């Protein structure tokens, strides 16, 4: 529906003002349409804890059993948020707000409904891209969470833009 309105507006501008002005209007409307459509999509693919996620690393059966016993309680302290699509200035605040809604407000404020997590893993394997505003917001979220709650953010399958902010998973979080 929005695309049809854009086509009508471009046609109207071309007929009233000329071809070049119509092309300019088309480019402007395409940018506005992109921001509106991208803002409507959810960029959080899934949210789960470490007890549902398993390592991608190949382990023998004995090693897997030892690993499961050793970190079974630690898995409950890991929150994994899988991101998707494009992160940019138009949708990053919604993503940050949703991530913060899963976490307690501070370490001293114990909420009965929110579990106390130690690690937040951002799975960027389905993330197509991010602009500098999104990277800056994720960096601010990381430092804010570390300062307020002690939660540290780690990244998984980070693309070139994100790699400067998050160093990736440590071996212990594989």
Backbone as CSV, one residue per row, in Angstrom:
resi,resn,N_x,N_y,N_z,CA_x,CA_y,CA_z,C_x,C_y,C_z
1,UNK,0.821,-1.199,0.000,0.000,0.000,0.000,0.861,1.257,0.000
2,UNK,1.891,1.255,0.826,2.788,2.408,0.900,3.545,2.583,-0.417
3,UNK,3.898,1.461,-1.060,4.612,1.528,-2.333,3.745,2.141,-3.430
4,UNK,2.461,1.796,-3.438,1.561,2.361,-4.441,1.404,3.870,-4.256
5,UNK,1.327,4.304,-3.020,1.245,5.736,-2.744,2.505,6.447,-3.225
6,UNK,3.661,5.815,-3.011,4.926,6.399,-3.473,4.953,6.508,-4.998
7,UNK,4.477,5.463,-5.689,4.451,5.499,-7.151,3.545,6.625,-7.652
8,UNK,2.395,6.790,-7.002,1.479,7.869,-7.411,2.115,9.247,-7.174
9,UNK,2.777,9.409,-6.034,3.431,10.693,-5.747,4.551,10.994,-6.738
10,UNK,5.342,9.991,-7.079,6.423,10.191,-8.058,5.827,10.544,-9.414
11,UNK,4.783,9.835,-9.830,4.126,10.145,-11.101,3.568,11.555,-11.120
12,UNK,2.994,11.977,-10.004,2.448,13.331,-9.905,3.554,14.381,-10.000
13,UNK,4.657,14.151,-9.299,5.777,15.102,-9.335,6.391,15.154,-10.733
14,UNK,6.515,14.005,-11.406,7.062,13.983,-12.777,6.166,14.779,-13.713
15,UNK,4.864,14.597,-13.600,3.950,15.295,-14.513,3.856,16.790,-14.220
16,UNK,4.006,17.190,-12.964,3.888,18.614,-12.627,5.203,19.382,-12.719
17,UNK,6.334,18.727,-12.306,7.584,19.480,-12.182,8.695,18.980,-13.101
18,UNK,8.633,17.759,-13.575,9.669,17.268,-14.480,10.268,15.957,-14.004
19,UNK,11.051,15.376,-14.918,11.613,14.055,-14.690,12.648,14.039,-13.569
20,UNK,13.558,14.995,-13.549,14.632,15.017,-12.543,14.046,15.185,-11.142
21,UNK,13.063,16.071,-11.005,12.421,16.261,-9.711,11.671,14.993,-9.289
22,UNK,11.087,14.283,-10.260,10.409,13.026,-9.966,11.375,11.957,-9.473
23,UNK,12.557,11.899,-10.090,13.583,10.951,-9.636,14.025,11.303,-8.218
24,UNK,14.221,12.582,-7.951,14.595,13.018,-6.595,13.532,12.644,-5.573
25,UNK,12.275,12.861,-5.937,11.181,12.492,-5.043,11.153,10.981,-4.832
26,UNK,11.417,10.205,-5.875,11.448,8.747,-5.757,12.535,8.266,-4.809
27,UNK,13.722,8.862,-4.906,14.822,8.487,-4.009,14.468,8.852,-2.571
28,UNK,13.924,10.033,-2.374,13.532,10.469,-1.030,12.455,9.554,-0.443
29,UNK,11.452,9.230,-1.222,10.389,8.350,-0.739,10.893,6.931,-0.490
30,UNK,11.849,6.464,-1.286,12.424,5.135,-1.062,13.160,5.087,0.279
31,UNK,13.881,6.142,0.603,14.579,6.196,1.896,13.588,6.214,3.057
32,UNK,12.550,7.024,2.930,11.537,7.104,3.986,10.821,5.760,4.140
33,UNK,10.493,5.118,3.020,9.836,3.808,3.067,10.728,2.772,3.743
34,UNK,12.032,2.808,3.437,12.962,1.870,4.063,12.984,2.054,5.578
35,UNK,13.050,3.287,6.037,13.077,3.546,7.478,11.783,3.070,8.138
36,UNK,10.652,3.354,7.513,9.364,2.948,8.085,9.240,1.431,8.129
37,UNK,9.548,0.758,7.027,9.424,-0.700,6.966,10.417,-1.398,7.886
38,UNK,11.637,-0.909,7.943,12.640,-1.527,8.820,12.323,-1.285,10.286
39,UNK,11.713,-0.171,10.582,11.325,0.109,11.957,10.198,-0.777,12.454
40,UNK,9.399,-1.300,11.546,8.283,-2.177,11.922,8.732,-3.594,12.239
41,UNK,9.831,-4.027,11.650,10.292,-5.402,11.836,10.973,-5.557,13.186
42,UNK,10.824,-6.735,13.760,11.532,-7.012,14.994,12.937,-7.503,14.649
43,UNK,13.910,-6.985,15.328,15.286,-7.370,15.072,15.795,-8.401,16.067
44,UNK,14.937,-8.822,16.982,15.325,-9.870,17.915,14.672,-11.159,17.428
45,UNK,15.497,-12.059,16.952,15.012,-13.324,16.393,14.525,-14.262,17.483
46,UNK,15.316,-14.381,18.554,14.927,-15.244,19.668,15.724,-14.861,20.905
47,UNK,15.188,-15.248,22.051,15.832,-15.018,23.337,15.746,-16.318,24.122
48,UNK,16.876,-16.778,24.626,16.886,-17.997,25.421,18.072,-17.977,26.366
49,UNK,18.069,-18.890,27.307,19.149,-18.950,28.283,20.175,-20.000,27.866
50,UNK,21.278,-20.000,28.566,22.355,-20.916,28.251,22.017,-22.374,28.443
51,UNK,20.970,-22.671,29.219,20.623,-24.083,29.416,19.997,-24.694,28.165
52,UNK,19.534,-23.877,27.219,18.986,-24.390,25.966,20.008,-24.382,24.844
53,UNK,21.054,-23.590,24.988,22.066,-23.481,23.934,23.219,-24.431,24.216
54,UNK,23.750,-24.978,23.177,24.887,-25.877,23.296,26.045,-25.344,22.464
55,UNK,27.211,-25.801,22.794,28.424,-25.392,22.108,28.442,-25.892,20.670
56,UNK,29.026,-25.096,19.781,29.249,-25.525,18.405,30.514,-26.376,18.289
57,UNK,31.302,-26.386,19.345,32.553,-27.124,19.344,32.274,-28.622,19.455
58,UNK,33.038,-29.409,18.699,32.899,-30.863,18.753,33.523,-31.385,20.043
59,UNK,32.773,-32.128,20.823,33.248,-32.730,22.062,32.949,-34.217,22.031
60,UNK,33.816,-35.000,22.676,33.513,-36.422,22.811,32.379,-36.578,23.817
61,UNK,31.791,-37.758,23.874,30.673,-37.997,24.789,31.119,-37.779,26.233
62,UNK,32.301,-38.285,26.583,32.797,-38.105,27.951,33.043,-36.629,28.252
63,UNK,33.661,-35.917,27.308,33.916,-34.493,27.523,32.605,-33.720,27.649
64,UNK,31.623,-34.069,26.833,30.326,-33.386,26.877,29.656,-33.597,28.232
65,UNK,29.715,-34.830,28.774,29.113,-35.113,30.079,29.827,-34.340,31.182
66,UNK,31.155,-34.308,31.140,31.912,-33.548,32.144,31.596,-32.059,32.037
67,UNK,31.524,-31.579,30.825,31.222,-30.162,30.607,29.825,-29.817,31.110
68,UNK,28.847,-30.672,30.837,27.474,-30.428,31.297,27.388,-30.422,32.818
69,UNK,28.108,-31.320,33.470,28.105,-31.347,34.931,28.799,-30.121,35.511
70,UNK,29.896,-29.732,34.897,30.691,-28.631,35.439,29.995,-27.280,35.303
71,UNK,29.240,-27.095,34.233,28.670,-25.767,34.009,27.148,-25.749,33.991
72,UNK,26.527,-26.776,34.534,25.059,-26.817,34.476,24.431,-25.625,35.182
73,UNK,24.974,-25.221,36.314,24.423,-24.051,37.004,24.846,-22.761,36.317
74,UNK,26.046,-22.758,35.760,26.525,-21.569,35.068,25.735,-21.243,33.822
75,UNK,25.175,-22.255,33.169,24.377,-22.024,31.969,23.156,-21.159,32.258
76,UNK,22.611,-21.273,33.458,21.433,-20.504,33.818,21.738,-19.018,33.967
77,UNK,23.011,-18.662,34.042,23.403,-17.261,34.192,23.703,-16.596,32.851
78,UNK,23.466,-17.308,31.757,23.746,-16.778,30.420,22.430,-16.492,29.707
79,UNK,22.276,-15.266,29.238,21.127,-14.883,28.413,21.637,-14.690,26.990
80,UNK,21.000,-15.356,26.042,21.409,-15.264,24.648,20.299,-14.573,23.871
81,UNK,20.658,-13.509,23.175,19.719,-12.755,22.348,20.214,-12.855,20.905
82,UNK,19.432,-13.502,20.050,19.782,-13.641,18.638,19.194,-12.468,17.866
83,UNK,20.061,-11.725,17.199,19.641,-10.556,16.426,19.521,-10.920,14.958
84,UNK,18.684,-10.168,14.227,18.508,-10.410,12.798,18.256,-9.107,12.076
85,UNK,18.404,-9.133,10.771,18.107,-7.969,9.946,19.192,-6.910,10.004
86,UNK,18.799,-5.663,9.814,19.707,-4.521,9.858,19.429,-3.720,11.117
87,UNK,20.477,-3.388,11.839,20.340,-2.482,12.980,20.775,-1.103,12.531
88,UNK,19.935,-0.113,12.765,20.264,1.247,12.395,19.547,2.204,13.341
89,UNK,19.740,3.481,13.132,19.217,4.494,14.053,17.712,4.408,14.254
90,UNK,16.992,3.863,13.293,15.536,3.805,13.382,14.994,2.680,14.248
91,UNK,15.804,1.658,14.545,15.276,0.543,15.317,16.157,0.110,16.488
92,UNK,17.315,0.706,16.660,18.233,0.227,17.694,17.694,0.499,19.099
93,UNK,16.995,1.590,19.289,16.486,1.882,20.630,15.452,0.840,21.068
94,UNK,14.634,0.368,20.143,13.675,-0.690,20.453,14.402,-1.969,20.855
95,UNK,15.480,-2.303,20.141,16.268,-3.496,20.457,16.895,-3.364,21.842
96,UNK,17.506,-2.219,22.117,18.138,-1.998,23.425,17.102,-2.056,24.547
97,UNK,15.941,-1.455,24.336,14.885,-1.492,25.359,14.411,-2.911,25.625
98,UNK,14.267,-3.703,24.556,13.838,-5.098,24.753,14.901,-5.909,25.482
99,UNK,16.158,-5.683,25.159,17.231,-6.400,25.862,17.220,-6.027,27.334
100,UNK,17.073,-4.737,27.625,17.061,-4.291,29.025,15.831,-4.800,29.766
101,UNK,14.737,-5.063,29.055,13.537,-5.571,29.727,13.732,-6.985,30.254
102,UNK,14.684,-7.720,29.706,14.960,-9.074,30.186,15.880,-9.091,31.398
103,UNK,16.459,-7.952,31.728,17.482,-7.894,32.775,16.987,-7.094,33.966
104,UNK,17.491,-7.379,35.165,17.117,-6.577,36.331,17.673,-5.165,36.205
105,UNK,17.028,-4.219,36.889,17.445,-2.817,36.794,18.828,-2.596,37.377
106,UNK,19.159,-3.259,38.458,20.493,-3.155,39.033,20.778,-4.405,39.838
107,UNK,22.033,-4.557,40.223,22.444,-5.748,40.964,21.835,-5.752,42.367
108,UNK,21.659,-4.576,42.961,21.134,-4.522,44.323,19.624,-4.710,44.362
109,UNK,18.973,-4.436,43.249,17.525,-4.578,43.183,17.193,-5.975,42.675
110,UNK,16.899,-6.872,43.544,16.591,-8.242,43.129,15.115,-8.328,42.759
111,UNK,14.873,-8.659,41.524,13.499,-8.802,41.058,13.105,-10.272,41.099
112,UNK,11.910,-10.541,41.571,11.457,-11.925,41.655,11.092,-12.476,40.283
113,UNK,10.757,-11.589,39.339,10.349,-12.066,38.020,11.515,-12.134,37.040
114,UNK,12.598,-11.461,37.322,13.722,-11.443,36.401,14.893,-12.210,36.990
115,UNK,15.403,-13.134,36.225,16.524,-13.958,36.641,17.802,-13.129,36.639
116,UNK,18.698,-13.448,37.530,19.980,-12.755,37.620,20.967,-13.389,36.636
117,UNK,21.256,-12.684,35.548,22.199,-13.163,34.547,23.567,-12.536,34.789
118,UNK,24.597,-13.269,34.418,25.965,-12.768,34.518,26.498,-12.390,33.143
119,UNK,26.052,-13.119,32.126,26.534,-12.884,30.766,25.359,-12.657,29.828
120,UNK,25.561,-11.746,28.900,24.608,-11.505,27.823,25.353,-11.773,26.522
121,UNK,24.886,-12.745,25.759,25.518,-13.089,24.489,24.627,-12.577,23.369
122,UNK,25.182,-11.723,22.516,24.462,-11.247,21.343,24.872,-12.119,20.164
123,UNK,23.946,-12.933,19.683,24.197,-13.810,18.548,23.910,-13.014,17.282
124,UNK,24.957,-12.663,16.573,24.830,-11.828,15.371,24.921,-12.642,14.090
125,UNK,24.733,-13.943,14.161,24.880,-14.776,12.972,23.804,-14.500,11.924
126,UNK,22.658,-13.957,12.319,21.606,-13.612,11.363,21.516,-12.103,11.131
127,UNK,22.467,-11.370,11.647,22.477,-9.914,11.495,23.095,-9.560,10.147
128,UNK,22.348,-8.835,9.335,22.823,-8.480,7.997,23.754,-7.278,8.022
129,UNK,23.573,-6.385,8.969,24.416,-5.206,9.036,23.984,-4.287,10.158
130,UNK,24.831,-3.300,10.416,24.539,-2.323,11.466,25.235,-1.015,11.124
131,UNK,24.580,0.100,11.421,25.233,1.381,11.190,25.961,1.826,12.455
132,UNK,26.646,2.938,12.361,27.479,3.404,13.467,26.638,3.770,14.690
133,UNK,25.419,4.238,14.482,24.542,4.554,15.620,24.168,3.295,16.395
134,UNK,23.913,2.210,15.687,23.568,0.953,16.346,24.765,0.417,17.123
135,UNK,25.939,0.485,16.532,27.144,0.008,17.209,27.407,0.853,18.447
136,UNK,27.222,2.154,18.332,27.416,3.052,19.472,26.418,2.739,20.585
137,UNK,25.174,2.485,20.232,24.160,2.164,21.240,24.459,0.843,21.939
138,UNK,24.925,-0.153,21.185,25.284,-1.435,21.800,26.498,-1.277,22.714
139,UNK,27.426,-0.417,22.323,28.592,-0.152,23.165,28.177,0.544,24.463
140,UNK,27.268,1.498,24.358,26.760,2.174,25.562,26.001,1.205,26.454
141,UNK,25.216,0.317,25.848,24.502,-0.704,26.618,25.494,-1.592,27.356
142,UNK,26.554,-1.978,26.681,27.564,-2.839,27.286,28.201,-2.185,28.503
143,UNK,28.636,-0.940,28.361,29.283,-0.264,29.492,28.287,0.035,30.608
144,UNK,27.043,0.359,30.251,26.017,0.628,31.265,25.691,-0.629,32.064
145,UNK,25.527,-1.753,31.379,25.229,-3.000,32.083,26.388,-3.436,32.967
146,UNK,27.595,-3.276,32.477,28.764,-3.679,33.266,28.855,-2.828,34.533
147,UNK,28.600,-1.535,34.392,28.697,-0.620,35.531,27.552,-0.830,36.525
148,UNK,26.318,-0.961,36.034,25.152,-1.053,36.925,24.928,-2.436,37.511
149,UNK,25.101,-3.475,36.701,24.708,-4.805,37.139,25.834,-5.820,37.148
150,UNK,26.959,-5.485,36.555,28.057,-6.441,36.469,27.914,-7.416,35.322
151,UNK,26.899,-7.253,34.490,26.686,-8.149,33.351,27.641,-7.766,32.234
152,UNK,28.331,-8.752,31.689,29.217,-8.475,30.560,28.602,-9.033,29.284
153,UNK,28.758,-8.267,28.205,28.204,-8.649,26.911,29.303,-9.290,26.075
154,UNK,28.944,-10.381,25.430,29.843,-11.063,24.505,29.106,-11.230,23.189
155,UNK,29.860,-11.340,22.112,29.242,-11.490,20.802,29.563,-12.827,20.182
156,UNK,28.690,-13.266,19.293,28.886,-14.524,18.562,28.629,-14.268,17.086
157,UNK,29.533,-14.731,16.240,29.431,-14.567,14.789,29.292,-13.092,14.415
158,UNK,30.222,-12.299,14.894,30.125,-10.868,14.655,30.639,-10.496,13.275
159,UNK,29.986,-9.530,12.658,30.443,-9.060,11.365,31.521,-7.992,11.576
160,UNK,32.008,-7.432,10.492,33.128,-6.495,10.571,32.811,-5.272,11.432
161,UNK,31.573,-4.756,11.358,31.248,-3.556,12.121,31.245,-3.830,13.627
162,UNK,30.689,-4.970,14.020,30.537,-5.268,15.446,31.828,-5.726,16.098
163,UNK,32.786,-6.179,15.319,33.959,-6.825,15.891,34.773,-5.850,16.739
164,UNK,34.695,-4.559,16.438,35.464,-3.602,17.219,34.852,-3.373,18.601
165,UNK,33.570,-3.609,18.745,32.905,-3.371,20.023,32.964,-4.593,20.921
166,UNK,32.695,-5.756,20.353,32.654,-6.989,21.133,33.703,-7.957,20.602
167,UNK,34.541,-8.437,21.480,35.644,-9.280,21.059,35.236,-10.691,20.709
168,UNK,34.042,-11.094,21.027,33.590,-12.459,20.736,33.568,-13.290,22.006
169,UNK,33.156,-14.516,21.854,33.032,-15.401,23.001,34.392,-15.885,23.474
170,UNK,34.557,-15.958,24.752,35.759,-16.568,25.298,35.609,-18.081,25.209
171,UNK,36.713,-18.790,25.381,36.666,-20.243,25.287,35.727,-20.854,26.328
172,UNK,35.638,-20.232,27.487,34.777,-20.787,28.550,33.301,-20.637,28.230
173,UNK,32.928,-19.724,27.323,31.523,-19.537,26.967,31.134,-20.261,25.699
174,UNK,32.065,-21.019,25.107,31.729,-21.747,23.879,30.585,-22.674,24.136
